Amino acid sequence: MDDLDDLDRRILAALHVNGRASWTDIAQLLGISTTTVARRAQHLMGAGLARVAVLPHLEHEGPIHVFLVRLTCAPGSQLRVAGLLAKNPDIRYVTIVTGGYDIVFELVAPKHRDLYSMLVDYVHSVPGAQQSNADLVLHTYKVSYDWSVPVLGEKAAPFALHRPVHTCERGHLDDVDREVLAALREDGRASFQSVGRRLGISESTARRRLESMLDRGCASVTTFIPAAALGYEAEILLWLTVEPSMQESVAERLAGERGVRMIASTLGQASLVCEVIVPTTADLHHFTSRTLAAVPGIHSWTAGVQVLTVKRGFLMVPWAESRIAAALTPAGLPA
């Protein structure tokens, strides 16, 4: 990441806000040639600094419970534990953090599943896992995909993908929809021609199916990039203790901050959990000492720095793969 220049970062930011934008559209946004964009972007993705995926709405298969779990690990086992957790298909997100816990992960449990086996038996069967604390997510107020817009400037706002609220019934996707999503899960930039050829459907059918799912909020185009690749110094998870009667107002106030990537209410000691991504430590100091301090209703907060994100959107992020493989292999575990 130290070798990236300003153009690399702007290309990554453009992919972050619109992962299926054509090289021509990105070139016009940045004021450079299409050839340069294509060459640089393909190199960046090949180096594991970006991954584009098309992902279904979280409840596309029916009702779910979502738990945020904080976990302590045996000394030196954090990477190995994170890698083993990332292999679990029910776990959407895994990150290694500082503070009182070593790992935070998000478990998505269909409501018919046995929670004891998923949250207790499974978690404590992972070698190196120790104490855990699971909080039920009650409501998500915000998940933002535009925290990188400052790298491009405000002219990028119209370029970003529109992300509508999910508007159709659960379980509405048919087999063809699921096949299109599966084809675009690993490569969210795959052409409609290649998707149609792979599935035995026409290019126009593949295009129409995806556009319909995106328009209804049934699926979203998501680009995973490490914040550090854009020069951002701080990725933070905050647990906020809030006056119960003011929880909604606090969440709505913080949701208006661009650096707040996610905010949700939880059933636990903390009322709200918040992910913050800001350019510098000085910006983080401003956020904690001024932004949080100025919001009525916040009693206290604890935080952890995300030192390595391993999994997002049910997918292993490419920049963590080699570290995780190295951590698992010496222990005789499958990489």
Buried (B, 14 or more C-beta within 10 A) or exposed (E): EEEBEEEBBBBBBBBBBBBBBEBEBBBBBBEBEBEBBBEBBEEBBEBBBBBBBBBBBBBBBEEBBBBBBBBBBEEEBBBBBBBBBBBBEBBBBBBBBEBEBBBBBBBBBEEEEEBEEBBEEBBEEBEBBBEBBBBBBBEBBBBBBBBBBBBBEEEBEEBBBEBEEBEBEEEEBEEEBEBBBBBBBEBBBBEBEEBBBBBEBEBEBBBBBBEBBBEBBBBBBBBBBBBBBBEBBBBBBBBBBBEEEBBBBBBEBBBEBEBBBBBBBBEBEBBBBBBBBBBEEEBBEBBBEEBBEEBEBBEEBBBBBBEBBBBBBBBBBBBBBEBBBEBBEEEEEEE
